[in-house]
Amino acid sequence: MTTANLLDFDLEGLAAFCERLGEKRFRATQLFRWIHQRGASDFSQMTDLAKSLREKLATTAHVEALPVVAQHESADGTIKWLFDVGDGNAVEAVFIPEDDRGTLCVSSQAGCAVGCRFCSTGHQGFSRNLTTGEIVAQLWFAEHFLRRHLQRDERVISNVVMMGMGEPLQNYTALVPALRTMLDDNAYGLSRRRLTVSTSGVVPMMDRLGEDCPVALAVSLHAPNDALRSDLVPLNRKYPIAELLAACKRYLAHAPRDFITFEYCMLDGVNDQPEHARELIELVRSQGVSCKFNLIPFNPFPASGLVRSPQPRVLAFARILAEAGIVTTVRKTRGDDIDAACGQLAGDVKDRTHAAERMAQRRTVVLHPALGKVSRASSSPAKEQ
């Protein structure tokens, strides 16, 4: 008999499931806490649930983690897991520890259909969307593994970024219940400011997310004009920059922060010249979008035909933006010794390309607009408070 994986439900969904079993809503809250706060998967251990409910759950439900194919721990404390999602497909999650936060990078799809030139996951092709349970399972496993691994009783993961494999907004139906579970105080209790969805610019779904579940938003921009962006991000042909930035302005009316983070992968001789920086300044000023930029060193892979911009050029690009009053970060790769860039391990499993991609977990260098000074900050867009 097929049983329900309870990781597929947010609290509302779990309450509806319990009602179908003839149980009251407060039982769903108790069950939700056992699963997500305590990491329990054995119903017999849930001692404050009525025995009759535990017996019902034993025949109708289960709590199923994803099988771990591989785990790698970096010298800098970064941990990467490769999870088996069946049919030869694997997805990745990465934990990035910082002094004042722990960030988990989560995947939303096996592969990706967007096909950005600089993204190794896209070069691997698209296999399928993950279910809500498969998205949540990455956090469920990582949080409770880390508590044991680090010998801590309190919550370890304070920030989640949907920046792993896949385009989250092309898996919207599964994404939103997963976000609601992450935000729920009976589960992980994340702040909306500390939960970030990254998108390549699926405009209609950006609008829906703003209405349904507004969290921090990061947009993969990567170019200051339509001609160049359409070459790097094929989705731009459907939703050009003017439409994308208009959607960003609409999103800000609902967002938990007063800015959008623009991600910008620095590609040698492609989008990294001073004139590109000046064009970006004019673009965001003309559209009136409150923003910050994350400049991301490219991790080369053979199929891309692209090369990483030299660091001096990246810093010069950043300084032009900062001097124009735009907060700008330059990310520095984390977990190089374990191939922590998104797509690397999964690419090995799929035997397609030994991937390296923009989603590597990084420390950042922050350039303060007022003085153009440089200071150190943490890894992901979720760090801005």
C-alpha positions as CSV (number, residue, x, y, z in Angstrom):
1,M,0.0,0.0,0.0
2,T,1.3,3.5,-0.9
3,T,1.8,5.7,2.1
4,A,2.3,9.5,2.3
5,N,5.7,11.0,2.9
6,L,4.9,13.6,5.6
7,L,7.9,15.8,4.4
8,D,5.6,16.6,1.4
9,F,3.2,18.6,3.6
10,D,3.4,22.1,5.0
11,L,1.4,22.6,8.2
12,E,-1.8,23.2,6.4
13,G,-1.3,20.1,4.3
14,L,-0.5,18.0,7.3
15,A,-3.6,19.3,9.1
16,A,-5.7,18.2,6.1
17,F,-4.0,14.8,6.2
18,C,-4.7,14.4,9.9
19,E,-8.4,15.4,9.4
20,R,-8.7,12.6,6.8
21,L,-7.5,10.3,9.6
22,G,-10.2,11.6,11.9
23,E,-7.8,13.7,14.0
24,K,-7.9,17.3,15.2
25,R,-5.7,20.0,13.9
26,F,-3.5,20.3,17.0
27,R,-2.3,16.7,16.4
28,A,-0.9,18.0,13.1
29,T,1.1,20.7,15.0
30,Q,2.4,18.1,17.4
31,L,3.4,15.8,14.5
32,F,5.0,18.7,12.6
33,R,7.2,19.6,15.6
34,W,8.3,16.0,16.0
35,I,9.3,15.7,12.4
36,H,11.0,19.0,11.8
37,Q,12.1,20.3,15.2
38,R,13.2,16.9,16.6
39,G,14.1,15.1,13.4
40,A,11.9,12.1,14.3
41,S,10.9,9.6,11.6
42,D,9.7,6.8,13.9
43,F,6.1,7.3,14.9
44,S,6.5,5.1,17.9
45,Q,8.9,7.6,19.4
46,M,6.3,10.4,19.3
47,T,5.2,9.8,22.8
48,D,2.7,12.7,23.2
49,L,0.7,11.5,20.3
50,A,-2.2,9.2,21.1
51,K,-1.4,5.5,20.6
52,S,-4.4,5.3,18.2
53,L,-2.9,8.0,16.0
54,R,0.5,6.4,16.0
55,E,-1.1,3.2,14.8
56,K,-2.9,5.0,12.0
57,L,0.3,6.7,10.9
58,A,2.2,3.5,10.9
59,T,-0.1,2.2,8.1
60,T,-0.7,5.4,6.2
61,A,2.4,7.6,6.4
62,H,6.2,7.7,6.5
63,V,9.0,10.2,6.9
64,E,11.6,9.5,4.2
65,A,14.9,11.2,3.8
66,L,16.9,11.2,0.5
67,P,19.6,8.5,0.3
68,V,23.0,10.1,0.6
69,V,25.3,9.1,-2.3
70,A,28.3,11.1,-1.0
71,Q,29.4,13.5,1.7
72,H,32.4,15.7,1.5
73,E,33.7,18.1,4.2
74,S,36.1,20.9,3.3
75,A,39.0,22.2,5.4
76,D,37.0,25.4,5.8
77,G,34.0,23.6,7.3
78,T,31.9,23.6,4.2
79,I,30.0,20.3,3.8
80,K,28.5,19.0,0.6
81,W,26.0,16.2,0.2
82,L,25.0,14.4,-2.9
83,F,21.5,12.9,-2.7
84,D,20.0,10.2,-4.9
85,V,16.6,11.1,-6.3
86,G,16.2,8.0,-8.4
87,D,16.6,7.0,-12.1
88,G,20.3,7.8,-12.0
89,N,19.7,11.4,-10.9
90,A,21.4,13.2,-8.0
91,V,21.0,16.6,-6.5
92,E,23.3,18.6,-4.2
93,A,23.0,20.6,-1.0
94,V,25.9,22.5,0.6
95,F,26.2,23.8,4.2
96,I,28.4,27.0,4.6
97,P,29.3,27.8,8.2
98,E,30.1,31.3,9.3
99,D,30.8,32.9,12.7
100,D,27.3,34.3,13.0
101,R,25.2,32.0,10.8
102,G,24.9,28.7,9.0
103,T,23.7,28.7,5.5
104,L,22.3,25.8,3.5
105,C,22.2,25.9,-0.3
106,V,19.3,23.7,-1.5
107,S,18.4,22.3,-5.0
108,S,14.9,22.5,-6.5
109,Q,15.3,20.4,-9.6
110,A,17.4,17.5,-10.9
111,G,19.2,19.4,-13.7
112,C,17.9,22.6,-15.1
113,A,16.1,23.6,-18.3
114,V,17.1,27.3,-18.5
115,G,20.5,26.5,-20.1
116,C,22.6,29.5,-19.1
117,R,26.0,29.4,-20.8
118,F,28.0,29.7,-17.6
119,C,26.0,27.1,-15.6
120,S,27.2,23.6,-15.6
121,T,24.0,22.2,-14.2
122,G,22.2,23.5,-17.3
123,H,24.7,21.8,-19.5
124,Q,23.8,18.5,-17.8
125,G,20.2,18.9,-19.0
126,F,16.9,18.7,-17.2
127,S,15.6,15.5,-15.7
128,R,12.7,16.5,-13.5
129,N,11.3,18.7,-10.8
130,L,11.8,17.7,-7.2
131,T,8.8,17.1,-5.0
132,T,8.2,19.3,-1.9
133,G,9.4,16.4,0.2
134,E,12.6,16.2,-1.7
135,I,13.3,19.9,-1.3
136,V,12.5,19.8,2.4
137,A,14.4,16.6,2.9
138,Q,17.7,18.4,2.1
139,L,17.1,20.8,5.0
140,W,15.6,18.1,7.3
141,F,18.6,15.8,6.8
142,A,21.3,18.6,7.0
143,E,19.9,20.3,10.1
144,H,19.6,17.1,12.2
145,F,22.9,15.6,10.9
146,L,24.7,18.9,11.8
147,R,23.2,18.9,15.3
148,R,24.7,15.5,15.9
149,H,27.9,16.2,14.0
150,L,28.6,19.5,15.9
151,Q,27.1,18.2,19.2
152,R,24.6,21.1,19.4
153,D,21.1,21.1,20.7
154,E,20.0,24.4,19.2
155,R,19.3,25.1,15.5
156,V,22.4,25.1,13.3
157,I,21.0,26.3,10.0
158,S,19.9,30.0,10.2
159,N,19.7,30.8,6.5
160,V,18.5,28.8,3.4
161,V,19.3,29.8,-0.2
162,M,17.4,28.2,-3.0
163,M,20.5,28.4,-5.2
164,G,21.4,24.8,-5.8
165,M,20.6,22.9,-8.9
166,G,17.6,24.0,-10.9
167,E,15.4,27.1,-11.4
168,P,13.1,27.3,-8.3
169,L,10.4,29.3,-10.0
170,Q,9.9,26.6,-12.7
171,N,9.0,24.2,-9.9
172,Y,6.6,26.6,-8.2
173,T,4.0,24.2,-7.0
174,A,6.5,22.2,-5.0
175,L,8.5,25.2,-4.0
176,V,5.9,27.2,-2.1
177,P,4.9,24.5,0.4
178,A,8.6,23.9,1.0
179,L,9.2,27.5,1.7
180,R,6.2,27.6,4.1
181,T,7.6,24.7,6.0
182,M,11.0,26.4,6.3
183,L,9.3,29.6,7.6
184,D,7.0,27.9,10.1
185,D,7.8,28.4,13.7
186,N,6.7,24.8,14.4
187,A,9.4,23.6,12.0
188,Y,12.6,25.6,11.2
189,G,11.4,29.1,12.1
190,L,13.5,30.8,9.4
191,S,13.0,34.6,8.9
192,R,11.7,35.7,5.5
193,R,14.9,37.8,5.3
194,R,17.0,34.7,5.8
195,L,15.3,32.6,3.2
196,T,16.3,33.5,-0.4
197,V,15.0,32.3,-3.7
198,S,17.3,32.8,-6.7
199,T,15.8,33.0,-10.1
200,S,17.0,33.6,-13.7
201,G,13.9,35.7,-14.2
202,V,10.7,33.8,-14.6
203,V,8.6,37.0,-14.5
204,P,5.0,35.6,-13.9
205,M,6.2,33.4,-11.1
206,M,8.1,36.3,-9.5
207,D,4.8,38.1,-9.3
208,R,3.1,35.0,-7.8
209,L,5.8,34.5,-5.2
210,G,5.4,38.1,-4.1
211,E,1.7,37.5,-3.5
212,D,1.9,33.9,-2.1
213,C,5.1,33.7,-0.1
214,P,7.4,36.7,-0.2
215,V,11.0,35.9,0.8
216,A,14.3,37.5,-0.1
217,L,14.9,37.5,-3.8
218,A,18.1,37.1,-5.8
219,V,18.0,37.6,-9.6
220,S,20.6,36.2,-12.0
221,L,21.2,39.3,-14.2
222,H,24.7,38.7,-15.6
223,A,24.5,41.4,-18.4
224,P,23.5,45.0,-18.7
225,N,21.6,44.7,-22.0
226,D,19.2,42.4,-23.8
227,A,21.6,41.3,-26.6
228,L,24.3,40.1,-24.2
229,R,21.9,38.7,-21.6
230,S,19.9,36.7,-24.3
231,D,23.2,35.1,-25.3
232,L,24.1,34.2,-21.7
233,V,20.6,33.5,-20.2
234,P,18.3,32.2,-22.9
235,L,15.2,32.9,-20.8
236,N,15.8,36.6,-21.5
237,R,14.4,36.1,-25.0
238,K,11.0,35.4,-23.3
239,Y,11.3,37.9,-20.4
240,P,13.7,40.8,-21.5
241,I,15.5,43.0,-19.0
242,A,12.8,45.8,-19.0
243,E,10.1,43.2,-18.0
244,L,12.4,41.6,-15.5
245,L,13.3,44.8,-13.7
246,A,9.6,45.9,-13.7
247,A,8.8,42.6,-12.0
248,C,11.6,43.3,-9.5
249,K,10.0,46.7,-8.6
250,R,6.7,45.0,-8.1
251,Y,8.3,42.4,-5.9
252,L,9.8,45.0,-3.7
253,A,6.3,46.0,-2.6
254,H,6.0,42.6,-0.8
255,A,9.6,41.7,-0.1
256,P,11.0,41.4,3.4
257,R,14.0,43.5,2.3
258,D,14.1,46.9,0.6
259,F,16.3,45.7,-2.2
260,I,16.8,43.0,-4.8
261,T,20.1,41.2,-5.0
262,F,21.4,41.0,-8.6
263,E,23.9,38.1,-9.2
264,Y,26.5,38.8,-11.9
265,C,28.9,36.1,-13.0
266,M,32.1,37.7,-14.2
267,L,33.2,36.3,-17.6
268,D,36.5,37.3,-19.1
269,G,36.1,39.7,-22.1
270,V,32.3,39.0,-22.1
271,N,30.6,41.1,-19.5
272,D,33.4,42.4,-17.3
273,Q,34.5,45.7,-19.0
274,P,34.1,49.2,-17.4
275,E,31.5,50.1,-20.0
276,H,29.4,47.1,-18.8
277,A,29.6,48.4,-15.2
278,R,28.6,51.9,-16.3
279,E,25.7,50.4,-18.4
280,L,24.5,48.5,-15.3
281,I,24.5,51.8,-13.3
282,E,22.4,53.5,-15.9
283,L,20.1,50.5,-16.2
284,V,19.2,50.3,-12.5
285,R,18.9,54.0,-12.1
286,S,16.6,54.4,-15.1
287,Q,14.4,51.6,-13.9
288,G,14.5,52.8,-10.3
289,V,15.2,49.4,-8.8
290,S,16.7,49.4,-5.3
291,C,19.4,46.7,-5.5
292,K,22.8,45.4,-4.6
293,F,25.2,43.4,-6.8
294,N,27.0,40.1,-6.1
295,L,29.9,39.7,-8.5
296,I,30.6,36.0,-8.8
297,P,33.9,34.5,-10.1
298,F,33.1,32.0,-12.9
299,N,34.1,28.4,-12.3
300,P,35.2,27.2,-15.7
301,F,34.0,23.9,-17.2
302,P,35.0,22.6,-20.7
303,A,31.6,22.8,-22.4
304,S,31.1,26.5,-21.6
305,G,33.9,28.0,-23.8
306,L,34.1,30.8,-21.1
307,V,37.0,32.0,-18.9
308,R,37.0,33.6,-15.4
309,S,37.6,37.3,-15.3
310,P,41.0,38.2,-13.6
311,Q,40.6,39.3,-10.0
312,P,41.9,42.8,-10.6
313,R,39.3,43.4,-13.3
314,V,36.6,42.1,-11.0
315,L,37.6,44.5,-8.2
316,A,37.8,47.4,-10.7
317,F,34.3,46.5,-11.9
318,A,33.1,46.4,-8.3
319,R,34.6,49.7,-7.5
320,I,32.8,51.5,-10.4
321,L,29.5,50.2,-9.1
322,A,30.3,51.1,-5.5
323,E,31.4,54.6,-6.4
324,A,28.1,55.1,-8.0
325,G,26.4,54.3,-4.7
326,I,25.5,50.6,-5.3
327,V,26.5,48.2,-2.5
328,T,28.6,45.5,-4.3
329,T,30.0,42.2,-3.1
330,V,32.7,40.1,-4.7
331,R,32.3,36.5,-3.7
332,K,35.3,34.3,-2.9
333,T,35.0,30.6,-3.4
334,R,34.3,28.3,-0.5
335,G,34.9,24.5,-0.4
336,D,37.2,24.3,-3.4
337,D,38.8,21.1,-2.1
338,I,35.5,19.3,-2.1
339,D,34.1,20.6,-5.5
340,A,31.5,22.6,-3.6
341,A,30.4,24.4,-6.7
342,C,26.9,23.4,-7.7
343,G,26.7,20.6,-10.3
344,Q,30.2,19.2,-9.8
345,L,29.4,16.0,-8.0
346,A,26.1,15.5,-9.7
347,G,27.9,16.0,-13.0
348,D,30.3,13.2,-12.1
349,V,27.4,10.9,-11.3
350,K,25.7,11.7,-14.6
351,D,29.1,11.3,-16.4
352,R,28.4,14.4,-18.5
353,T,30.6,17.3,-17.5
354,H,32.8,17.9,-14.5
355,A,30.8,20.9,-13.5
356,A,31.7,24.1,-11.7
357,E,29.2,26.9,-11.4
358,R,28.3,30.2,-9.8
359,M,26.6,28.6,-6.8
360,A,29.8,27.7,-5.1
361,Q,29.5,28.9,-1.5
362,R,31.7,32.0,-0.9
363,R,32.9,34.5,1.5
364,T,32.4,38.0,0.1
365,V,34.2,41.3,-0.1
366,V,31.8,44.2,0.4
367,L,32.5,47.6,-1.1
368,H,30.8,50.4,0.8
369,P,29.4,53.0,-1.6
370,A,30.2,56.1,0.5
371,L,33.9,55.5,0.8
372,G,34.7,52.7,-1.7
373,K,36.2,50.8,1.2
374,V,36.6,47.0,1.3
375,S,35.5,44.8,4.2
376,R,34.9,41.1,4.8
377,A,31.4,39.7,5.0
378,S,29.8,36.3,4.8
379,S,28.9,33.9,2.0
380,S,25.4,34.1,0.5
381,P,22.8,36.7,-0.4
382,A,20.9,35.5,2.7
383,K,23.5,37.2,4.9
384,E,22.0,40.7,4.5
385,Q,19.9,41.4,7.5
